[in-house]
């Protein structure tokens, strides 16, 4: 087997995906030696060599989807950070939710995420501060505000960046029950809407360190990311998340789920319980995510050590931005192909996803990735499974299949799958009308006459078994009284024994 871990030892409802590693009462900035230790990821990933080679992310647009942000954090001084707006408005007044905040209890998480991308390395006291992997990238921040106030009674969805005369993404179309539907009532959730806005606005890559929302809405995001070729990097669950009801998109087909690792290369671990961070079987890769130098914690601003898949995710997204900067003629998905084909101990290799170790295709190796011209690889999303016959759909020795109850059985992901993608693309790109209830309807994207039968409205005899299965599942969910589609994650907690790493409690 390829030495997936050798490099790491050899070289120097919603839910946010961070974990605490210092006592909450400790708000004072940490000592200089601890700050230096918290920059281990910069050494491992080769930040110094990257800067010398001109790899800064200049010209690349990275969208961050999170809650709040503090643009005035000293470590973000000089960064090209744009707060693009919020997808939530007050249902009574219609006023957009405030997402810029200097309250660390609100904004520390989102600001720490941004600092992993464009942190300047200098704290407010002049000492060492958070350093970003792509300091000259353009970061677009889309905020949703308080996740506990994301329901329809507290949050009226709004398109934060719709242009005058443009299509309002909060009221255009939606994906539900295997069908494209018009959405005049603005149904959906703020996180997935923010991702759609980022894709529409022209982001090159999206970084998401917050989970939640409607699974079908994240299907729609995946469709649009495939159409626009915008990779979506998302953190997986932190240790001890246990039994959870979370929306996407970390389990979604086509996403790039990122796990977090500690300095010695082990998966992020709760050293009290032995539980580790984890996702589905579709994890893409692993990046540093333990004891990193951040800009603050819930108790106050100033250098602190932070941990979580929240912070591994922007490092991976930022690495993709470096590849896009260096190889502008390669497609974004070719860059991600190079990323997954250069993990571990170096050199170009076939992508090997290993489920047992929670590392996906291996350790992020930025230096090796940038040595490799992505244009030699297929121009396709390496995380997108297009058939139940794909070996990645195998589970417990059985190939992917449709169960007798209509459930799609694919060990890689819960979906979406190619049949849904083709139906969505027909309406969204090709301008075909929809016919979810047998009658043709125009959508905001329709360009074809309604008197012409669209290609997507297939005869019943030609409907694929997979789409029938998806429709059956949708009916069963409605009959069961489930109003919002969610991803059910049932986790067998792993209790891996590991030596305590200094500072992790």
Rosetta blueprint (number, residue, H / E / L):
1 X L
2 X L
3 X L
4 X L
5 X L
6 X H
7 X H
8 X H
9 X H
10 X H
11 X L
12 X L
13 X L
14 X L
15 X E
16 X E
17 X L
18 X L
19 X E
20 X L
21 X L
22 X L
23 X L
24 X L
25 X L
26 X L
27 X L
28 X L
29 X L
30 X L
31 X L
32 X H
33 X H
34 X H
35 X H
36 X H
37 X H
38 X L
39 X L
40 X H
41 X H
42 X H
43 X H
44 X H
45 X H
46 X L
47 X H
48 X H
49 X H
50 X H
51 X H
52 X H
53 X L
54 X L
55 X L
56 X L
57 X L
58 X L
59 X L
60 X L
61 X E
62 X E
63 X E
64 X E
65 X E
66 X E
67 X L
68 X L
69 X E
70 X L
71 X L
72 X L
73 X L
74 X H
75 X H
76 X H
77 X L
78 X L
79 X L
80 X E
81 X E
82 X E
83 X E
84 X E
85 X E
86 X E
87 X L
88 X E
89 X E
90 X L
91 X L
92 X L
93 X L
94 X L
95 X L
96 X E
97 X L
98 X L
99 X L
100 X E
101 X L
102 X L
103 X L
104 X H
105 X H
106 X H
107 X H
108 X H
109 X H
110 X H
111 X H
112 X H
113 X H
114 X H
115 X H
116 X H
117 X H
118 X H
119 X L
120 X E
121 X E
122 X E
123 X L
124 X L
125 X L
126 X L
127 X L
128 X E
129 X E
130 X E
131 X E
132 X L
133 X L
134 X L
135 X L
136 X L
137 X L
138 X E
139 X E
140 X E
141 X E
142 X E
143 X E
144 X L
145 X L
146 X L
147 X H
148 X H
149 X H
150 X L
151 X L
152 X L
153 X L
154 X L
155 X L
156 X E
157 X E
158 X L
159 X L
160 X L
161 X L
162 X L
163 X L
164 X L
165 X L
166 X L
167 X L
168 X L
169 X H
170 X H
171 X H
172 X L
173 X E
174 X E
175 X E
176 X E
177 X L
178 X L
179 X E
180 X E
181 X E
182 X E
183 X L
184 X L
185 X L
186 X L
187 X L
188 X L
189 X L
190 X H
191 X H
192 X H
193 X H
194 X H
195 X H
196 X H
197 X H
198 X H
199 X H
200 X H
201 X H
202 X L
203 X L
204 X L
205 X E
206 X E
207 X E
208 X E
209 X L
210 X E
211 X E
212 X L
213 X L
214 X L
215 X H
216 X H
217 X H
218 X H
219 X H
220 X H
221 X H
222 X H
223 X H
224 X H
225 X H
226 X H
227 X H
228 X H
229 X L
230 X L
231 X E
232 X E
233 X E
234 X E
235 X E
236 X L
237 X E
238 X L
239 X L
240 X L
241 X L
242 X L
243 X L
244 X E
245 X E
246 X E
247 X L
248 X L
249 X L
250 X L
251 X L
252 X L
253 X L
254 X L
255 X L
256 X E
257 X E
258 X E
259 X E
260 X E
261 X E
262 X L
263 X L
264 X L
265 X L
266 X L
267 X E
268 X L
269 X E
270 X L
271 X L
272 X L
273 X L
274 X L
275 X L
276 X E
277 X L
278 X E
279 X L
280 X L
281 X L
282 X L
283 X E
284 X E
285 X E
286 X E
287 X E
288 X E
289 X L
290 X L
291 X L
292 X E
293 X E
294 X E
295 X E
296 X E
297 X E
298 X L
299 X L
300 X E
301 X E
302 X E
303 X E
304 X E
305 X E
306 X E
307 X E
308 X L
309 X H
310 X H
311 X H
312 X H
313 X H
314 X H
315 X H
316 X H
317 X H
318 X H
319 X H
320 X H
321 X H
322 X H
323 X H
324 X H
325 X H
326 X H
327 X L
328 X L
329 X L
330 X L
331 X L
332 X H
333 X H
334 X H
335 X H
336 X H
337 X H
338 X H
339 X H
340 X H
341 X L
342 X L
343 X L
344 X L
345 X L
346 X L
347 X L
348 X L
349 X L
350 X L
351 X L
352 X L
353 X L
354 X E
355 X L
356 X L
357 X L
358 X L
359 X L
360 X E
361 X L
362 X L
363 X E
364 X L
365 X L
366 X H
367 X H
368 X H
369 X H
370 X H
371 X L
372 X L
373 X L
374 X H
375 X H
376 X H
377 X L
378 X L
379 X L
380 X L
381 X L
382 X L
383 X L
384 X L
385 X L
386 X L
387 X L
388 X L
389 X L
390 X L
391 X H
392 X H
393 X H
394 X L
395 X E
396 X L
397 X L
398 X E
399 X L
400 X L
401 X E
402 X E
403 X L
404 X L
405 X L
406 X L
407 X L
408 X E
409 X E
410 X L
411 X L
412 X L
413 X L
414 X L
415 X L
416 X L
417 X L
418 X H
419 X H
420 X H
421 X H
422 X H
423 X H
424 X H
425 X H
426 X H
427 X H
428 X H
429 X L
430 X L
431 X L
432 X L
433 X L
434 X E
435 X L
436 X L
437 X L
438 X L
439 X L
440 X L
441 X E
442 X L
443 X L
444 X L
445 X L
446 X L
447 X L
448 X L
449 X L
450 X L
451 X L
452 X L
453 X L
454 X L
455 X L
456 X L
457 X L
458 X L
459 X L
460 X H
461 X H
462 X H
463 X L
464 X L
465 X H
466 X H
467 X H
468 X H
469 X H
470 X H
471 X H
472 X H
473 X H
474 X H
475 X H
476 X H
477 X H
478 X H
479 X H
480 X L
481 X L
482 X L
483 X L
484 X L
485 X L
486 X L
487 X E
488 X E
489 X E
490 X L
491 X L
492 X L
493 X L
494 X L
495 X L
496 X L
497 X L
498 X L
499 X L
500 X L
501 X L
502 X L
503 X L
504 X L
505 X L
